[in-house]
Amino acid sequence: MYQTVKFALAADLKMSEIILNNPYLLLLLEHFGIDAPFQEKSVNTVCKENGLSTDLFLTFANLYNGVQYSPDEPPSFSDIMAIIGFLKNSHKFYSDEIYPGILSTIRLMAKVNDHREMTLVQKFFVDYFSEVTEHLDYEDKVVFPYVLTLYGQISENKPPEPGVEYSVQQYKEHHNDIEEKLNDLKSLLIKYLPQKNDFAIRRKLLFDLSELEYDLIIHSKIEDLILIPLVARMESFLKEGG
């Protein structure tokens, strides 16, 4: 279940304890490619052992704990690989696990509740899933390769490639909040859909939609507050000749 109590995390806390406080952080670690067990190791120790910036981890983890964390230094260019890896793993999690699971629950609910409104629920989510897939594909196929190209130019001390007209500003303009429509679907389930022996399934569906909405909000914050400013700095660095 997603976190409801704000709790600021710090580098010297035990990784196991912060996960017990908010089990959703285990998913965060999974997206970073970090596995349990953690024994009595601190956040700082686990991050160092896995080649991950502690400040970057705390920035992400505190978002999941409802806290805006501002490290002394902004993310470095070398953090971009971990950020892109995290976002790609998140996309795979949504596409391969979360969305198919929710769609399966909706179809199960439709078998129990044969009201015509269930057809609207299923169509709404299928259309929404199509929109989300388009959003994720755009990032995977356009944005992330562009960002990795920038990082390659910086790390190899190469000048910007001529003819590349794409920029992070285009991504910023294209970027939309894919989580907003989930609230419309939840409202439909709570306010208007007649109940017909589907209480347990409806509860599960609402919980799943709420957790997805929660994760997508954080996902958008990571892109808006961390990825986009970092890529803008990378572009400026290259334009200024390093």
N, C-alpha and C positions, 0 to 999 in steps of 0.2 A: 504494500500500500504506500502511496506517495506521502512525503513528509508534510506534516501540518504544524509542527512546532519549529520555530526558527532557532537555530543553534549554530553559532560561529565556530568554524573549525580552525585548527592551528597545526603547525608542522610537528609539534612535540606530542600530540595526542596519539594514542594507540590506534592503528588502523582497524583492528578488530572491534574496538569500542565504538568508533564512529559508525561502523557498518551495523552494529547491533542497535544503535540509536536510530539509524535510518537505513534499513536493508536495501533501499533503492540504490544506494551507493555501490552495491555489488555490481549492478548493471553498468554503472559508470566505469568501474574498474575493468569490467569485461570489454567495454568499448575501447579502453586503452590497451587491451591485451595483457592485463595483469590478473593472475589467478591466485586464489587462496591455496593453502592456509597462510595466515599472517603471524601466527604465534603472538608474541608480545612486542612486535616491531612497531616503531612509530611511523607516522605518515611520511616523515622525511626519509627514514631508512628504506621503506618500501619503494618510494619514488626513485631514490638514488640507485637501488639495486636493479631497477627496471629502466634506467636511463631516461626517466621522465622528470621534467622540471617540477619541483615541489610547488612553486608559486603557480604554475599553470594548473596543476592538479587541484590546488586549493581554490583557485578561481572558479573552476568548473564545479567542484564539490560543494562549495558554499552556495552556488546558484541552486543546486538541488536541495540545499537546506534552507532556502529562502533568505539568504544573506548576500548582500552586494559586497564582494571582497575586492579590495584594490591593493595589489602588491606594490611594493616600492618602485619596481621597474615594470614597464609594459612587457608583454611577451617578446622574446627575441625572434629574429628571423629563423633560427634553427628550430624553434618550437612549431613551425608550420607543418612539419611532417607528422608530429603527434596530433595536431589539431585536425588535419585532413584525415588521418587514419581513424580518429575518433568519429568524425562525421560520417565517413564511409561505412564504418561498422554500425552506426546508428541507422543509416539508411537500410542496410541489410536486415537489421533487427525489425524495422517497421515492415518491410516488404515480405520477408520470409516467415515472420512469426506473429507480429501483432495484428496486421490487417487481415490475414487469412483467418486468424483466431476469432476476431470480432465478426467477420462475415459468417463464419460457421455458427456462431451464437445467434446471429440474426435469423439465419435460415432455420435453426432449431426452434426459435421463438415463433417463427411463421407457421411451423407445423402445429404448435400448440394453440396459437392465437390466429384464427383464420379471418380476422377482421380485415377489410380492404385496406385499412391504413398501414398494415404491415407491408403491403406492396410498395407503399411510398417510402417506408423506412429502408427497405432493401435497396430500392432504386437510388435513394438519397445517398446511401453509403457507397454503393458501387460507383456512382458518379463522382463522389468525393474522393474515393480511392484512385480513380483515374486521374483526377486533378493532382493529387499528391504524387502519384507516380511520375507525372510529367515534371513536377517541381524537382523531385529527387534526381530524375534522369538528366535534367538541365544542369544541376550541380555536378553530378558525376561525370558527365561527358563534355561540359563546357567550362564551368568555373574551376573545378579542381585541377584539371590538366593545365589550365592557364596559370593558376597559382604555383603549381609545381615547376612550370617553365620559368617563372620569375625567380623562384628559389634556386633553380639550377644556374641561372645567369649570375645571381649574386654569389653563390658558393664557388662558382668557377671563374668569377671575376670577368664575365663576358658582358659586352654592351647589349642593350635591348635589341631584339631582332627587328629588322625593318619590315614595315607592312603589317605589323600586328596592331589592329585598331581596337581590339577589345580592351576594356578597363573595368576596374572594380566598381566604377560609377554605374556602368550598365547592369552589373549584377545587383547593385543596390536598388536600381529602379525596377528591375525584374522581380526582386525578392518580395514575396507576399506572405502573409501570416496564414499558413495552411491549417492552423489549429482553430481558427475562429468559427468555422462552420460546424465543428463538433458540438458547440454549445446549442446550436439550432436543433441538432438531432437529439440531444439530451432533453431539451425543452419539449420536443414532440413526444418523446417517450413518457415524460412526467405529466404534461398538461393535457394531452389530447388522445393518446392511444388508449382505447378501452382495454380493461384488464380481463383476461380470460384464462385463469389457472396457469399464469405464467410468471408469478411473483418472483420465484427463485431465479429464473432465466433473465427476467428484466433487471433484477438487482445486479446479477453478474455483468450484464451488458452495460449498465450505467457505471459500475465500478471500472470496467475495462476502458470505457470511453473517457472517464475522468482521468485515469492514469495516463492514457495516451495524450490527452489534452495537456496535462501537466508536463509530460516529457517534451512535447512539441513546443510548448512555450519556452522551456529552457533551451531547447535546440535552436530556436530562433534568436534567443538572447546571445547564445554563444556565437552565432553568425554575425549578429548586428553589433555586439559590443566587443568582440574579440577578433573574429576572422576579418571582417571588412576593414576595421582600422589598421590591422597589421598589414593587409595586402596593400592598402593605400600608402603606408610607409615604405613598403618594398618598391612600389612604383616610383615614388619620389626619390628614393635612394638611387635607383637605376637612371632616372632622368637627370639627376644631378651628377652623374658620373661616378657614383660610389664615394 
